[in-house]
């Protein structure tokens, strides 16, 4: 069943511990099952916005972040993740000694346990492990991920394209309510762009709200974009639909 939870930012201002303000009075709404794009030139605050949504402690934040009817602004990153927020990093770090499969299995089991707690009258399910393996293999095949990568330490020695595919794989397996992709298109060739877009499109169809942060139109040409937000110098300067992406591609940020 598709989620009806909204993700809303209301008058969010974010300041570094040094006192420098990065985000200025940002308000926006992201809908479940929709693909929302955040664009803007370098240094416009896009990645900071993603970090603030996930509760990065580098920033002091004012305003509200509503997840459904709950203000999560004071919750930890872990608490937000458990609610159903997911962030795919622009530059995923390697974690030596933790395999892709182990990471996915641990997160999958925790999310599964939480869902079952909410359905107290439901009998415990069986075959959880077999269902998990079937799910991982299905999505790994969709994303053209070689099985050998699943047993390796996460992102250790992976190419740029492999790292980005693994990030999308995590989102598909864990089924978050909202997934933020911070420059997921960086370093991808045309084939990998199409594969990553296919995974994101599937997430949206299943009810996950997808927030894509990018500079370029490259990935977006393979997606059905529902909403676009343009940021400059930490402020939202324009919003629109998918047509705004092509306008930016033709005219540049200075003329939109």
Buried (B, 14 or more C-beta within 10 A) or exposed (E): EEBEBBBBBBEBBBBEEEEEBBBBBBEBEBBBBBBBBBBBBEEBBBBBBBBBBBBBEEBEBEBBBBBBEEBBBEBEBEEBBEBBBBBBBBEBEEBEEBBBBBBBBEBBEEBBEEEBEEEEEEEEEEEBEEEBBEBBEEBBEBBBBEEEBBEBBBBBEBEBBBBBBBBBBBBBBBBBBBBBBBBBBBBBEEEBBBBBBBBBBBBBEEBBBBBBBBBBBBBBBBBEBBBBBBBBEBBBEBEBEBEBBEBBBEEEBEEB
